[in-house]
């Protein structure tokens, strides 16, 4: 079992089958933590922005049933 987000755009092309399983998809919560008041490095700041943007995109896709 792997996350659908880890699959290629067209799983069938790689002979991957997606099964409809009761109780799935599993919901999980992710958190980003860093010390309060600490300035993030430029790389860390860009990575945090990427995480936040991607989380929003996935949330919107989930609401659309994609």
C-alpha positions in Angstrom: 0.0 0.0 0.0 1.4 3.4 -1.0 -0.1 6.9 -1.1 -1.9 7.8 -4.3 0.3 10.9 -4.3 3.3 8.7 -4.9 1.9 7.1 -8.0 2.7 8.2 -11.5 0.1 10.3 -13.4 -1.2 7.2 -15.3 -0.8 4.2 -13.0 -2.2 1.8 -15.5 0.7 2.5 -17.9 2.9 0.9 -15.3 0.5 -2.0 -14.7 -0.5 -0.6 -11.3 -4.1 -1.2 -10.2 -5.9 1.0 -7.7 -8.2 -1.0 -5.5 -11.4 0.4 -3.8 -10.9 -0.7 -0.2 -13.4 0.0 2.6 -12.1 2.5 5.1 -9.7 4.1 2.6 -8.3 6.6 2.1 -6.8 6.9 5.5 -6.7 10.5 6.9 -3.5 11.7 8.4 -2.3 15.0 9.8 1.1 16.6 9.2 2.6 19.4 11.1 5.6 21.6 10.5 7.6 22.7 13.6 10.5 25.0 14.1 11.7 27.1 17.1 9.6 30.2 17.8 11.4 33.4 16.9 14.0 31.6 14.9 14.6 32.9 11.4 14.5 30.2 8.8 17.3 29.8 6.3 16.3 30.8 2.8 16.2 27.1 1.7 14.0 26.2 4.7 11.7 29.2 4.1 11.2 28.1 0.4 10.6 24.5 1.5 8.0 25.6 4.1 6.2 27.7 1.4 6.2 24.6 -0.9 4.7 22.4 1.8 2.0 24.9 2.6 1.2 25.5 -1.1 1.1 21.7 -1.8 -1.1 21.0 1.2 -3.6 23.6 0.0 -3.6 22.1 -3.5 -4.1 18.6 -2.1 -6.9 19.8 0.1 -8.7 21.5 -2.8 -8.2 18.3 -4.9 -9.7 16.2 -2.1 -12.7 18.5 -1.9 -13.2 18.0 -5.7 -12.9 14.3 -5.4 -9.8 14.2 -7.7 
